[in-house]
Amino acid sequence: MSDFALPDALQRGIEESISEISDRDIAARTAALSGLYRARASSRIAVTTEADVAAYLVTRLPATYASTLAAMEAVKARMPDFAPRSVLDAGCGPGTASWAALECWDGIKQMTLLDENDAMLGAARKLLTFSGAEALRGAPIIKGGVPDHLPAQPHDLVVLAYALAELPEARWAGALSALWRGAASVLLIVEPGTPEGYRRILAARGFLLGLGARVAAPCPHDAACPLTAPDWCHFAQRLPRSRDHMRAKGGAVPFEDEKFSYLAVMRDLPLPLPSARILDRPKAEKAGLRFKLCTTDGLEDVLVPKRDKPAYRAVSRKKWGETLD
């Protein structure tokens, strides 16, 4: 299990990439990027200059890496025999999901990166040179969008991380169809853990189930989502902040919590569904631990009493986002 800090090689690559950009410029572009992303601007608009890229690498890449890795580890826990040898990182940005995949699965032999943004692809090319893994150092980088420029060759794992929002909604069906065709085993989609990000995940879920996909995570079922507004399905991953990150954002807290929503779908594999997924932080009460669960039968509120020592001991270390079997 990772501590969700960036790999040393990736951290060195980021430090080298930002070395000629002043702290003042990075802080200014960080504030500008935050405003553009809140206004739902795409990365094609938000990230165009070297200072933009530096701000993204310092403040957004670590968070998207941590949340994408958390989603991948949920897939790994659900599918322990899944060992992808090829990965397509669609909408790769600076290659964040590719680094996360290598952290999660060490048997990857082939990686392909795809993005439309020249500034992001330039950052990806530079960062890849710092990796000791040949699959990453030698990865083909394709300039183009989804679905028009997807490679014809299927990959064991296809990842679309923080990129569905980059596509106009009218293109979702074509993009998702193409991504699913290109996924030999698993398609993983990660989005910000906001109501709007969850809406995109929910739309993708319904469409992909209609194509015959099966949910691998986080849902313990393939039925309709039992949550109703204003509730939404999301998780949180804590990650350490670098000194550069704290300077860019003017913060003093050495960590942050990245909220994310995700969906992993798989081909028809003979895997039993978990009985429940924890949908919020467990709440410690005087009588025991209370869990909000998504189960095969819908939503449940469960109290595990302290007096039931074996049961309490079994769940005492369970966290938001984990399964509860």
N, C-alpha and C positions, 0 to 999 in steps of 0.2 A: 504494500500500500504506500502510495506516494505521500509526501508531506505537502505537495502541491506548490512547492517552490520551483522556480524555473531551473532546468538543468544548467549545470555550470557552463557548458559550452554555449548554450543559448544566451545566458547572461553576459558572457564575454563578448558575444557577437553584438548584443544590444549596446553594450558600453562602447565598443569600437564604432558602431554605427552613429552614435550620438556625440562622439567626442569633439566634433567641430561645431556643434550647435550650442549656443550659450544657454545657461540655466534660465535666463530671462526670456529668451525666445521660446524655449520649451514650455515654460509656465504660461506664456501668452497664448501659444497655440493649443495648450491643454484646455484653457478656458474656452477658446473658440470652438474646439472640437466638441466639448461638452454641450455647448449651445446648439451646434449644428445637429448633433445626434438627437438631442431632445426635440428638435424641430423635424426629426425624421429624414434628415438629409442622408443621401447614400454616401458611401466612402468615396465614390467617384468624384463627388463634390467636396467632401470634407477633407480628404487627404490627397493633396496634389503637390506639395513642396517638401523639401528635405526637413524643414522644421515641423511640418505636419506629421511626417513619418516618425520623426524623433519623439514627438509628443505621444503618438499612438503606441510606439514600442515601449515607452516608459510607463504609461498609465493604463492602456487598454489591453495590450498583449498579455501581461501577466494574469489578468482577470479572466480573459477568454480562454487562456491556456488552462487555468485551474478548473473552470466550469466544464470545459470540453473533456478534460481528463477525468473529472468526476463522473460525467455521463458515460465515458468509455469504461470506467471501472465498474459501473453498474451493469453494463453489457457483459463484461468479463465475469462478474459474479453470477449473472443469469445464465451465461453460456460458457462454462469453464473449459469446454473442449474446443471452443472457437479460437483458432490460431491463425489470423489473417496473414497471408504472405504478400498480398498486394493491397494498396490503399490509394484511393482517389480523393484528394483534398479539393473539393469544388468550391469556388469562391474563397480561395485559400488565404487572401490577404498576404501577410508576411510569412505564411507557412505555419501558423500557430497549431492547427489541428494535426499537422504532420509530425511536429515535435511531440505532441501529446500522445499520438498513436505509438510512436517508438518507445515512449516511456511506459506505456501500458502493455504492449506486446513486443517481445524482443525477437520474434521470428520473422519480422517483415523484411522482405527482400526487394520489393519494388514499390515505388511511390510515384505518383503523378500529381502535379500541382497545376491548378487552373484559376485564372482571375483576369478581369478586364482592366484593372487599375495598374498603369505603368509604375507609379510610385511605389505601390505595395509590392509589385513583382520585383522591382529593383531591390527592395529591402529583403525579400525572400531569398533572392539569389545570393546576396551578401551573407545572410545569416546561415544559409546552408553550408557555406564553406567552413564554418566553425564546427560542424558536426563530425564526429568520428565514425558515423554509420554510413557505409557506402550507399545504402538505399536512399538516404537523404542527400548526401553530397552529390550523388549522380542522378538525382531525380529530374526527369523532364519537367520543364516549366512551360505551360501553354498559355499564351495570351488569348483570351476570349471569354465568352460568357456561357451561361447555362440557359438552354440546353444545346445551343447551336454548335459549340466547340468541344463537347464532351468526347473523349476518346472512344473509339468503337470497341476496344477490348474491355470486357468486364473486369472489375476488381472485386476481391473478396469483401472489402469494406469500402463503402462510399460515405464520405462525411460532408455535410453542408452545415458549417458552424457560423452562426451570426451572419448568414448570407441570404436567407429567404426574404428578409426584409428589404434586401437590395433589389429584389425583382418586383416589377409591377404585378399586381394581383392577377391581371389577365394572363400572365405568363406562368402562373404557378402550376397549372395542370400539365402543360407541356414539359416544364422543368422537372416536376416530380415524376412524371411518366418516364422520362429519359434517365433520371437518376436511379429509379427502381430497376429499369432494364439493365443498367450498368453495374448493379450490385449483385454479385454472384451469391452472397450470403446475407449481408447486413447493410442497411442504410440507416445512418445516424444523422439526425437533425437537431441542432442546438440553437436556441434563441434567447434573447434577454428574458429574465423572469418577471416580466410586466404583464398586465392584462392583455396588451396588444401582442406581445410575444407569444403568450399562451394561445391567443386567438389564431395565430398563424400555425402553431403546432397542432391545434385541434383541427384546423382545416386540412392540414397535411395528413393527419391521422385518418380522418374520414375518407379522404381520397385514396390513400394507399391501401387501406383495408378493402376498399372497393376493387382494387387491382389484385386482391388475393394475398396481400402481405399479412403477416401475423405480428402482433406487438411482442417485442422482446423486453422492453422496459420503457417507461416506469410502470405502466399499467399492469395489474395482475389479471387482466381480462381483455377481450377484444370487443366488448359491448360498448354502448354509448357511455361517454364520460358522465359520472353521476354528479359532478360539481355544478352548481348554479351560481350565476353572478349575484353579488360582486366577488364571490370566491373564484380563485383560479389555481391551477396546478403549477407550482414552482418549487424550487429547492434553493439552497444556499451553500456556497463553498467558501470557507475561510482560506486566505492566502497571505503570505508575508508581503509587506511593502518594502521596496528598496529605498535607499536614501534618495536616489534620483526621483523616485515616485513621490516621496513625501515633500521634497523640494518643489516639484512641479505643481502639486496640489496644495501646498502650504499647510500640510497636515503634520501631526505629531504622533498619531496612533500608528504603531508598526504593523498593522494588519488591516485587511478589509474583507468584507463578505460580499461575494458576487452572487447575485440572485439570477437564476437561469431556469428555463423550461427546456425539455428535450423529449425526443421520441426516437426510439430505436425499433426498427421493424426488420423481420428476418424472413427467409424462405421457410417452407413448411418443414420444420425440424421437429423431431419427436421429443419435445421438452415439456415437462409439466409446468404449469403456471405457478408462481409463488402465491401464497394465500393472501398476502396483504403487503401494501407499501405504506410507510409512515409519511404522512403529508404535511407534518408540521413538527416543530420542536416538541419532544415529549415534555409534559408538564408534571413537575414534582408536587404532589399533594401530600397532606398528612397521612392519608390512607394508602398511598402508593403512587404509581406512575400512570398518567393518563395519556393515551395515544389517539390521535386522529388518523384513521386508516382508510385507505381505499382497498376494498376487498373484492373477491369474486362475486359477492352479492351486493356490492354498492358501498356507500360510506358507513363507517362505524366509529363510535366513540367508545373506547375500551379502557377500563381501569384495571391495572394489574396490581392487586393488593400486596402490601408488604408482608402480610401474614402468610401468604402463599410463597414461602421462601424459595423453593425451586423455580417457580415461574418468574418471580421477581428477579432472582439472580440471572435468569436467562435473558431478560430484557433490559437489565439495568444499564448496559452500555450501548444500547441501541440509539441511533441518531436519526434525525430528519433525513428522509430520502432512502433509508435502508429498508430491506424487506423484513417482515415479521412473520415467520412461518409457524 
